[in-house]
Amino acid sequence: MAWQMNSEMIEMCSCKLLCPCFIGPEGEPDQGWCGGALVFTVKQGNIDGVDVAGCRVALCADWPGNFFAGNGTGRLYIDEGASADQRRELEAVFGGRKGGLPEGLFNAVIAKWLPAKVVPIEISRGERITIAVGDVGKATLKPLAGPDGKPVSVQGLPAQAAFASPSMDLASSK
C-alpha cells in the first residue's frame, strides 16, 4: 500500500468568502453548516505501481457544522478520463483506505461515504477558473488580487497544516 502524490487542490465552500473552517475548529460557517468541494489535479503520482499523473478527483461533502467537528457525508467523483486501475487506486487513497494524510483527515471528518461516481471533471483557466464536475455542479472562481496586482494569499491557517499546504491563494466563487 505505497503511494505518493503531488497535487493541486482547489477548495470551495458554501461560505461567502474565506472558509472559516480553515481558521480552525473555532470557525463558524456562515449558515451554521458547511457544504464544500475539494478538487484535486494530480501533477505527479504513483499508487502501488499505477501512474495517476494528470488524473482529477473531486470530494464533495456536507457537514452539520465546522469541518473539524466531523460527522460529514461525502462522495468522491473521479474523472472519466482515468482508467479503471487509476479510478480504483484514486478512490482507495482519497477515500481514506491507503494511509497517509487522506486517511487521517478524511476519516476524521467524514462519517458517511456515498458510493464514488465517475464523471467528467473539467477545469479551465484564464482570468477566472471554471470547474465543472459532471452534472453535479459548476463553479467559477475569481482570484483575488492585492493593490499590486499580485494574488492575495494566506499562510499558517490550521486547515492548511491538515492538508500539508504551506499557503493558498484566495478567490471568490459562484
Secondary structure as a PSIPRED ss2 file (coil, helix, strand):
# PSIPRED VFORMAT (PSIPRED V4.0)

   1 M C   1.000  0.000  0.000
   2 A C   1.000  0.000  0.000
   3 W E   0.000  0.000  1.000
   4 Q E   0.000  0.000  1.000
   5 M E   0.000  0.000  1.000
   6 N E   0.000  0.000  1.000
   7 S E   0.000  0.000  1.000
   8 E E   0.000  0.000  1.000
   9 M E   0.000  0.000  1.000
  10 I E   0.000  0.000  1.000
  11 E E   0.000  0.000  1.000
  12 M E   0.000  0.000  1.000
  13 C E   0.000  0.000  1.000
  14 S C   1.000  0.000  0.000
  15 C C   1.000  0.000  0.000
  16 K C   1.000  0.000  0.000
  17 L C   1.000  0.000  0.000
  18 L C   1.000  0.000  0.000
  19 C C   1.000  0.000  0.000
  20 P H   0.000  1.000  0.000
  21 C H   0.000  1.000  0.000
  22 F H   0.000  1.000  0.000
  23 I H   0.000  1.000  0.000
  24 G C   1.000  0.000  0.000
  25 P C   1.000  0.000  0.000
  26 E C   1.000  0.000  0.000
  27 G C   1.000  0.000  0.000
  28 E C   1.000  0.000  0.000
  29 P C   1.000  0.000  0.000
  30 D C   1.000  0.000  0.000
  31 Q C   1.000  0.000  0.000
  32 G C   1.000  0.000  0.000
  33 W C   1.000  0.000  0.000
  34 C E   0.000  0.000  1.000
  35 G E   0.000  0.000  1.000
  36 G E   0.000  0.000  1.000
  37 A E   0.000  0.000  1.000
  38 L E   0.000  0.000  1.000
  39 V E   0.000  0.000  1.000
  40 F E   0.000  0.000  1.000
  41 T E   0.000  0.000  1.000
  42 V E   0.000  0.000  1.000
  43 K E   0.000  0.000  1.000
  44 Q E   0.000  0.000  1.000
  45 G E   0.000  0.000  1.000
  46 N E   0.000  0.000  1.000
  47 I E   0.000  0.000  1.000
  48 D C   1.000  0.000  0.000
  49 G C   1.000  0.000  0.000
  50 V E   0.000  0.000  1.000
  51 D E   0.000  0.000  1.000
  52 V C   1.000  0.000  0.000
  53 A C   1.000  0.000  0.000
  54 G C   1.000  0.000  0.000
  55 C C   1.000  0.000  0.000
  56 R E   0.000  0.000  1.000
  57 V E   0.000  0.000  1.000
  58 A E   0.000  0.000  1.000
  59 L E   0.000  0.000  1.000
  60 C E   0.000  0.000  1.000
  61 A E   0.000  0.000  1.000
  62 D E   0.000  0.000  1.000
  63 W E   0.000  0.000  1.000
  64 P C   1.000  0.000  0.000
  65 G C   1.000  0.000  0.000
  66 N C   1.000  0.000  0.000
  67 F H   0.000  1.000  0.000
  68 F H   0.000  1.000  0.000
  69 A H   0.000  1.000  0.000
  70 G C   1.000  0.000  0.000
  71 N C   1.000  0.000  0.000
  72 G E   0.000  0.000  1.000
  73 T E   0.000  0.000  1.000
  74 G E   0.000  0.000  1.000
  75 R E   0.000  0.000  1.000
  76 L E   0.000  0.000  1.000
  77 Y E   0.000  0.000  1.000
  78 I E   0.000  0.000  1.000
  79 D E   0.000  0.000  1.000
  80 E C   1.000  0.000  0.000
  81 G C   1.000  0.000  0.000
  82 A C   1.000  0.000  0.000
  83 S C   1.000  0.000  0.000
  84 A H   0.000  1.000  0.000
  85 D H   0.000  1.000  0.000
  86 Q H   0.000  1.000  0.000
  87 R H   0.000  1.000  0.000
  88 R H   0.000  1.000  0.000
  89 E H   0.000  1.000  0.000
  90 L H   0.000  1.000  0.000
  91 E H   0.000  1.000  0.000
  92 A H   0.000  1.000  0.000
  93 V H   0.000  1.000  0.000
  94 F H   0.000  1.000  0.000
  95 G C   1.000  0.000  0.000
  96 G C   1.000  0.000  0.000
  97 R C   1.000  0.000  0.000
  98 K C   1.000  0.000  0.000
  99 G C   1.000  0.000  0.000
 100 G H   0.000  1.000  0.000
 101 L H   0.000  1.000  0.000
 102 P H   0.000  1.000  0.000
 103 E H   0.000  1.000  0.000
 104 G H   0.000  1.000  0.000
 105 L H   0.000  1.000  0.000
 106 F H   0.000  1.000  0.000
 107 N H   0.000  1.000  0.000
 108 A H   0.000  1.000  0.000
 109 V H   0.000  1.000  0.000
 110 I E   0.000  0.000  1.000
 111 A E   0.000  0.000  1.000
 112 K E   0.000  0.000  1.000
 113 W E   0.000  0.000  1.000
 114 L C   1.000  0.000  0.000
 115 P C   1.000  0.000  0.000
 116 A C   1.000  0.000  0.000
 117 K E   0.000  0.000  1.000
 118 V E   0.000  0.000  1.000
 119 V E   0.000  0.000  1.000
 120 P C   1.000  0.000  0.000
 121 I E   0.000  0.000  1.000
 122 E E   0.000  0.000  1.000
 123 I E   0.000  0.000  1.000
 124 S E   0.000  0.000  1.000
 125 R E   0.000  0.000  1.000
 126 G C   1.000  0.000  0.000
 127 E C   1.000  0.000  0.000
 128 R C   1.000  0.000  0.000
 129 I E   0.000  0.000  1.000
 130 T E   0.000  0.000  1.000
 131 I E   0.000  0.000  1.000
 132 A E   0.000  0.000  1.000
 133 V E   0.000  0.000  1.000
 134 G C   1.000  0.000  0.000
 135 D C   1.000  0.000  0.000
 136 V C   1.000  0.000  0.000
 137 G E   0.000  0.000  1.000
 138 K E   0.000  0.000  1.000
 139 A E   0.000  0.000  1.000
 140 T E   0.000  0.000  1.000
 141 L E   0.000  0.000  1.000
 142 K E   0.000  0.000  1.000
 143 P E   0.000  0.000  1.000
 144 L C   1.000  0.000  0.000
 145 A E   0.000  0.000  1.000
 146 G C   1.000  0.000  0.000
 147 P C   1.000  0.000  0.000
 148 D C   1.000  0.000  0.000
 149 G C   1.000  0.000  0.000
 150 K C   1.000  0.000  0.000
 151 P E   0.000  0.000  1.000
 152 V C   1.000  0.000  0.000
 153 S E   0.000  0.000  1.000
 154 V E   0.000  0.000  1.000
 155 Q E   0.000  0.000  1.000
 156 G C   1.000  0.000  0.000
 157 L C   1.000  0.000  0.000
 158 P H   0.000  1.000  0.000
 159 A H   0.000  1.000  0.000
 160 Q H   0.000  1.000  0.000
 161 A H   0.000  1.000  0.000
 162 A H   0.000  1.000  0.000
 163 F C   1.000  0.000  0.000
 164 A C   1.000  0.000  0.000
 165 S C   1.000  0.000  0.000
 166 P C   1.000  0.000  0.000
 167 S E   0.000  0.000  1.000
 168 M E   0.000  0.000  1.000
 169 D E   0.000  0.000  1.000
 170 L C   1.000  0.000  0.000
 171 A E   0.000  0.000  1.000
 172 S E   0.000  0.000  1.000
 173 S E   0.000  0.000  1.000
 174 K C   1.000  0.000  0.000
